[in-house]
């Protein structure tokens, strides 16, 4: 998936490369809180997960839903 940035003449940024099930690396990914989800974790079955906007060291960005208990990525969302 590629997302065009308006006003930058066909400049494209790759999405951040994060996999579901990966351990959450908030410091490496420059995470910023986005929202809470009322759904259970796929891995430890806690009752809610938290969404973060993240950016990796290469400047790629995306949004991930993370379990606050086991700290695993449950989803990647837009």
Residue pairs with C-beta under 8 A, 6 or more apart in sequence:
1 15
2 12
2 13
2 14
2 15
3 12
3 13
3 15
4 10
4 11
4 12
5 11
5 12
5 13
13 59
13 60
13 61
14 60
15 60
15 61
15 62
15 76
16 29
16 54
16 55
16 56
16 60
16 61
16 62
17 56
17 60
18 29
18 54
18 56
18 62
18 64
18 73
18 76
19 73
20 42
20 73
20 74
20 75
20 76
21 42
21 43
21 72
21 73
22 72
22 73
23 71
23 72
23 73
24 31
24 52
24 64
24 66
24 71
24 72
24 73
26 52
26 54
28 56
28 57
29 52
29 54
29 55
29 56
30 54
30 55
30 56
31 52
31 53
31 54
32 52
32 53
32 54
33 50
33 51
33 52
34 51
34 52
34 53
34 63
35 50
35 51
36 48
36 49
36 50
36 51
37 48
37 49
37 50
37 51
37 65
38 47
38 48
39 48
39 49
40 46
40 47
40 48
40 49
41 49
41 67
41 69
41 70
41 72
41 74
42 72
42 74
43 67
43 70
43 72
43 74
44 67
44 69
44 70
44 72
46 67
46 68
46 69
46 70
48 68
49 65
49 66
49 67
49 68
49 74
49 75
50 65
50 66
50 67
50 68
51 63
51 64
51 65
51 66
51 77
52 63
52 64
52 65
52 66
53 61
53 62
53 63
54 61
54 62
54 63
54 64
55 61
62 76
63 76
63 77
63 78
64 73
64 75
64 76
64 77
65 73
65 74
65 75
65 76
65 77
66 72
66 73
66 74
67 74
